[in-house]
Amino acid sequence: MKLISSAAALLALSSSMAGMAHAQQSAGAPAPDGENASGVQKVVVTARRREESLQDVPVSVTAFSADQLSKQGVPDVTALALALPNTTLKASRATNSTLTAFIRGVGQADPLAGFESGVGIYIDDIYLARPQAAVADIYDVERIEVLRGPQGTLYGRNTIGGAVKYVTRKLGSKPDLRLRATVGDYGQIEGVATASTPVTDSLRIGGTVARFKRDGFGKNLYTGAENYDKDVTALRLSTEFTPTPDLFIRIAADGTQDDSSPKNGHRLTVGRTSGAPILENEFDTRASLTRALGHEQEVKAYGVSALVEYRINDQFTVKSITASRKDKSYAPIDFDALPVVDMEVPALYKNEQTSQEFNLTYTGDRIQGVAGIYYIDAQAYNKFDTILAGAFPSSTFTSGDIGTKAWAAYIDGSYNLTDSLSLSLGGRYTVDKRTASIYRQIYLGLNGTPEMGNPNAILFRTDTDLRNGLEREDKKFTPRIALNYKINPDHNVYASYAEGFKGGGFDPRLNVVGTRIPLAQARAGYAPETIETYELGLKSAFNGGRITTNAALFYSDYQDVQIPGSVAIDTNGDGVDDSFAGVTTNAGKAKIKGVELEAVANLTRDFMVAGMVSYIDAEYKEYIVAGVNVANQRVFQNTPRNSANLRANYDIALPLFGANGKISLIGSVSYKGATNQFETRSVLDQESYKLYDASVIWTRADGKIRAGIHGKNLSDERYKTAGYLFPTLGNEGTLTAFYGNPRTVSATLEYRF
């Protein structure tokens, strides 16, 4: 009740301000396109698959422009979470570029094949089926949009928490060359070069090449290698063809290669048998595993796409989006982070997908909408050894090959009942078919298995052989309805109901023997999870648009929550845990409620203050373990109850080197509440913390030169982002943590010819 009362008061306050602010606005000349009467740039988003003003769309969405990202020195998508309500974006444990994303309590922390994300990641409306290489460095973008709440109608399965959309920049009509160079502490050296040119009046070509390199924040004291370093190369090429004013064609290709060293954790306990002490520097490690299948740590991802957009007339536009993507990762994961072979997992991940979408948009005086069909064919494969010392030294090989074929049909439209009242209706019907091949064998000794490079390994037992016949099909209709009322041109209140759906599947680490899972249950897999969300929002503008506020109150009913987990098991019957396996169940039912407020205030033409504050109460109502409801002992992971951010930008006219320009002083403080890493509380949980950032930027008046200094995490806060917890396994026990970046300082120079 306290939450509801507070949110209602917040919405009422914004509503009461509407009349006062509207009365203060004076009439004037019409504003230029994209600006309001006060010259403040309007923000355009495509949250509903068609261009709309951010303040008009009845969806909780935050947009970051390319200029905003540049001025704040945002390095990659994970940094956006500091300014987003109820959002966690971070690199997955033991990885540099695999993304873990949670929005409003919903997400997925395990990147293995078979587990689908609860937050969809999109590049130009192309869905990325897997999280590997999704921690993308930001370059060549027009904007990034983050949608909160289930997006099942327009974006489909696996967007029950929300969606993150990269919108890349279209090529210009004139030759363009842009260069960006960055140097910083920890040996940081980065360069981005973007070029485009028209070939004819109807044909344009362009491309970007980027290099991101940095030494580690710590060292591997055993091997001498860097730890938490960065070594990434990225490339994007595109061709745009406009044979007629109504037809637009874009062919694009992109690739990323991550050659960073393995990211190894920091032990939080003394070695159980070796007595190895806890290291002083949280970024140092003593891990011994450096290769998987003979390869050093490596991630490669690439894709191609084709967009064809044809404007039939002023009302109808048809679009085709075709895409194919692949990625491959060699991941040596040293769980125990010690020189001894105690608990090590060399792994290989391979993913590929092909998708096709057709949609038709309609824009009329009173009706606007989009309808389409979508198909995806994806394959996710992983294999790895679990090399485990102890009473029964063994190497367990696990192979999981998960296939997905899904299709969907959707429609979403809005009808202006009056000039101030509109109704939006939408729905999506999805058929999600999943197949799986899972295989698990135990070999004697600590030298690995034949599949992972040791042909002389001696087989002890085959634990799981489900290489044929694993198949399931799920069908779901996900509707959305919203009522949108404009109190006046600057104040927009909406109420919505939406459903989301994440497909069922099979745990690729399944062990039928050690976990005592019945064969029939193993073959059935786990069921889909669903969510129903009610939302009330108010989007307001004051003082001619110089001040905007977006407030939202939401309540979600979360059903059949998929709970992936790794458990220690006894495989040889001696009563001692000697391996681990995956157990994924639909154990949970939960209620989630929260409130979000975002505000931007252009107090003068030179001084801007922006911020957000959010609160979420996510609570399991049912969590079944061995037939017992233990909901009161479980928590939501990666979902801090409170988050806040405050940032300011002050511009001062400052000519330099004979050129007019301005210097921008930018500062921000971010707060994250206490965060649980798993569904059970542990020492890996992170207490609340604050991060301070600052930037000093000079921009030439024509926008062609920008130079800046950026400081991140200025108080050098140490905060845990993930970890491994297997205290009973091996001789040493595993309790290792991973941390967010320490204090960093960098200087960036951008030049546009």
Salt bridges, closest charged atoms under 4 A:
GLU52 OE2 - ARG48 NH2 2.50
ASP56 OD1 - LYS486 NZ 2.99
ASP67 OD1 - ARG706 NH2 2.86
ASP110 OD2 - ARG509 NH1 3.03
GLU116 OE2 - ARG157 NH2 3.63
GLU116 OE2 - ARG434 NH1 3.37
ASP124 OD2 - ARG236 NH2 3.47
ASP124 OD2 - ARG250 NH1 3.10
ASP125 OD1 - ARG49 NE 3.72
ASP125 OD1 - LYS165 NZ 3.39
ASP137 OD1 - LYS230 NZ 2.49
ASP140 OD1 - ARG169 NH2 3.34
ASP140 OD2 - ARG236 NE 3.47
GLU142 OE2 - ARG143 NH1 2.72
GLU145 OE2 - ARG143 NE 2.59
ASP176 OD2 - ARG178 NE 2.70
ASP176 OD1 - ARG752 NE 3.33
GLU226 OE2 - LYS219 NZ 2.47
ASP231 OD1 - ARG211 NH1 2.53
ASP231 OD2 - LYS213 NZ 3.50
GLU240 OE2 - ARG250 NE 3.29
ASP246 OD1 - ARG311 NH2 2.73
ASP254 OD2 - ARG325 NH2 2.95
GLU282 OE1 - ARG718 NE 3.28
GLU296 OE2 - ARG291 NH1 3.64
ASP314 OD1 - ARG311 NH1 2.78
GLU357 OE2 - ARG49 NH2 2.73
ASP377 OD2 - LYS405 NZ 2.81
ASP412 OD2 - ARG50 NH1 3.56
ASP432 OD1 - ARG157 NE 3.43
ASP432 OD2 - ARG434 NH2 3.10
GLU451 OE1 - LYS383 NZ 3.74
ASP463 OD2 - ARG440 NE 4.00
ASP463 OD1 - ARG461 NE 2.72
ASP465 OD1 - ARG467 NE 2.77
GLU471 OE2 - LYS433 NZ 3.69
GLU473 OE2 - LYS475 NZ 3.76
ASP474 OD1 - ARG472 NH2 2.75
ASP490 OD2 - HIS22 ND1 3.95
ASP507 OD1 - ARG509 NE 3.21
GLU529 OE2 - LYS502 NZ 3.47
GLU535 OE1 - ARG104 NH1 3.02
ASP557 OD1 - LYS591 NZ 2.99
GLU596 OE1 - ARG104 NH2 2.91
GLU596 OE1 - ARG148 NE 2.99
GLU598 OE1 - ARG148 NH2 3.08
ASP617 OD2 - LYS593 NZ 3.11
ASP617 OD1 - ARG641 NH1 3.71
GLU619 OE1 - LYS621 NZ 3.49
ASP651 OD2 - LYS662 NZ 3.42
ASP702 OD2 - ARG700 NH2 2.84
ASP716 OD1 - ARG718 NH1 2.77
